[in-house]
Amino acid sequence: MAQESQKSMQKQEEDKQAEEKRQEERMIRILSQDIEGSMRVYPGLTKIKGVSWSLSNAVCKKLSIDKNRKMGSLISDEVKKITEFIKTPALPGFILNRRNDFETGKNKHLTGTDLELRTDFDIKRLKKIRSYRGIRHGAGLPVRGQKTKSHFRKNRAKSTGIKKKTKKQT
């Protein structure tokens, strides 16, 4: 009897390990971003462009998902909940990445290609109106007041070498 129960416990443990291995091999797709199943939820959500650590933490708290769970263990309903929450987060404005939008004046949160496009349009607008920031963007210089004496040097790797002497042909 004792041997049978020990064997059944070993089989259950092996099945559990095999299930965990399958979940780790899974890839989860959230907002057109593939995330490895072996990652934990908290750092895994930050792989999505536009999702910061603070937003990832807020998602875990609001949807009551354990931060230490593996991404591969999430079921499809939880993935849908996460996706919908990130698209329209019901959070205070300081966590969102687009506060007081230039066009609408509302707080938004952008992710993925929307964020990239909006950033490009903002930079183009700054260049077009010839603001200081726009000029700095156009010149490829730092925009936020960093010093430039020793940093932001271009063509450092392309140093000129010593020319080799060629033999005179007589």
N, C-alpha and C positions, 0 to 999 in steps of 0.2 A: 504494500500500500504506500509506504513512504517513498519508495523508488518511483512509483507511478506519478505521485504528486510532484516529486522533484523534477521528473521529466516534463510534465505538463507546464511547470513553472518555467523551465528552461525554454520550452517551445514558445511560450507567451513572450518571454523576454526577447527571443530571436525575432519573432514576428514584429514586436515593437521597434527593435533596431532596424529591421528591414523597412518598416513604414517610415521611420525618421529619415532613412537614407533616401527613399523615394521622394519625400517632401523636400529634402535639401537639393535634390537634382532638378526639381521643378523650377521653372522660371515664371515669375508673376509679372503680368503686364498691367501697369497702372499709368494712365494718361500718356500712352504711346512711349513708355519707357520700360525696358525689361530690367527686372531686378532679380538677382539670384535668390533661390529659395533658402540657401544656407544663411543668408543675412538675417539679423534681427529686425523687427519692425521699425524701431526708433531710428537707427541709422539708415535702414533701407529706404525709408520714405525721402530722406534727404538726397537720394540719387536723382530724384525728379527735379528738373530744372524749375526753379521758382519756389521750391519747398525748403525752408530753412529748418534749423534744429528746433527753433521755438515753435514753428508751425507744426512740425512733426510731433513734438511733445503735446501740443494742444489737440491734435487729431487723436492721439492715443488716449488722452484724458477724456475728451468729449464723447468719443465712441466707445469708451471703456474697453480698450484693447490693451492687453499686457504688452509692454514695451519690449520685453525680453523674449517674446514668442518669435519663432522663425517665420520668415515670409512665406515659405513653402507650406506652412500649416494653415494659412488663411483660406477660408472657403470662399466661394464665388460671391456670396451675399455680402461678406465683409469687405471684399475687394470693391464691390459696387458702392457700398456705403462710404468707403474711403475716397473713392473717385468723386462721388457727388459732393462730399464734404469739402474736398480740396477745391472743386470748381466754384462752389458758393459757400465759403466759410462764414459761419455765424460767430465771429470773434471780434474782440475790440480792435479798433483801427490801428493800434501800434504794431500789431503782428502782421498786418497786410503789407504787401510790397508796393502798392500803388495808391498812396494816400492822396486825397484831393487831386484827382485826375485833371490834367490840363484842360481837356475838352468838356468833361461832364461835371467836374468838381466833386465827384463822389469817391468814396473809398472802394477800391477794387483789389482783387488778388489775381494776378496773371501767372500762368505756368506755360512751360514749353515754348513752342514757336510763337505764341501770342506775345510772350514776354520779350523774346528776341526781336520781333518785328516792331513792337512798341518802342523798345530802346533805340533801334535804328532810326525810327521816325523822329524821336526826340532829338537825337544827335543831328539829324538832317535839318530839323527846324532851328536848332541853335546855330548851325552853320549858315543857314539862309538869312537869319536876322542879324548875323555878324556880331553875336554876343561874344564876350571874352571867352567863355567856355567853349563856344563853337569854334573860335579861332584856334584855341589850344588843341581841340580835337583834330582840326584840319591839319595842323602842323605836326601832329604826333607827339605833342609835349604833355606833361602831366597837367591835369585839369584842376586838381584839388589842393594847390598850394605847396606841393613838395618842392624841395630844393633841386636844382638841376646842374650844379657845378660838377658834381662827381657821379651823378646817376643819369639815367636816360640818355647815355651816349650811344650814338648810332655807329655802325660799321666798326666795332671794336675788333671783331674776329678777322676782318679783312685787312690785317696789317701788311704793309709792303715789305717784302723781303729784300735781301741783297741780291743784286743781279749777278749771275754767274759770268765770269770772264770767258769770252770765246777766243779760240786760238786764231791768230792771224794767218790767213792763207797766203803763201808767197808764190 
